[in-house]
Amino acid sequence: MAERPLVSLLAGGCAAAGSSIAVGSSVAASSRLTEYPIAFGQALRYALAALLLLALVRFRPSWPRLRPAQWLRLAALAAVGLAGFNFFLIAALRGGDAGTVGAIVGAVPVVLALAGPLSSRRAPSPGIVAAAAVVVAGAAIVHGVGGSMPASTLLWAILAMLCECGFSLLAVPLLDDLEPAALSMWVSAVAAVVLFVHGLAFGGPPPLPTGAETAAIGYLALVPTAGAFVLWYSSLSKIPVETAGLFAGLIPIAAMLTSVAVGATTVTFVRAGGALLIGGGVVLGVLASRRATVPRDPPERHTAPVPEAP
């Protein structure tokens, strides 16, 4: 048995951190879309992201030929990790305060620390699970957990959290045949179609976005979608999903700093303490992942040469 390569952990960790920071930075842009139909706004975001990612993959020497089961997994990834997550998150936010909903969705690191290894028939690492719990506690402090919420809102928040986990767990097997950019492109394209059809079915034709809304959609497509998706799936190709999940704790920190930058909130000592707790949990989790053992290649057998027959 051998330790996980440090270079791979650092590369995957940097990619996961960059992705989480990009997602957290979307707060200001998303605030510009509160008056625009949700399904169409997200559909435009994912469609534009798919077009941007197409520029990265169109010059590949060959396009991968996916099996029917892989296409079904890709559709499930788009429906669960993108469309489903947005739907349940918005439903939860309509019935509960953002801090409590964010804390529930922020439990993703703990779920991935348990479900990631089990989905690969591995035992969860106690060190990573403990570190994930520290990250989740810090995220809850940064979010600022509020009061109670109706049972239906709690259900929506839990479903949003599970959908966010599905965004990673459903993608891992597809990364064996699809590069991160190609997987990001396909899942964005499928999600755009699903959301657009949903918007037409329940809201009719969409209005034209204003200039500010168009700029917001463009930013969301470029940074928190195209850029963040490629970075996240790049991390999953280098480090275990439970290790990458720890870096999701950076999302509320980036969101808080973005809100501070636009004057929407302030940093308190309590929130700063939560951010430090997140950072400590991530460091502990990476160290635990480094210590986790991985199988070595079997040693070569050295046998004596067989003498030739006279």
Helices and strands as residue ranges (DSSP letters): E 2-3, H 6-24, H 27-30, G 31-33, H 38-57, H 68-77, I 78-84, H 85-95, H 98-105, H 108-119, H 126-143, H 151-169, G 172-176, H 180-203, H 211-220, I 221-227, H 228-236, H 241-246, G 247-249, H 250-261, H 269-291, E 293-294
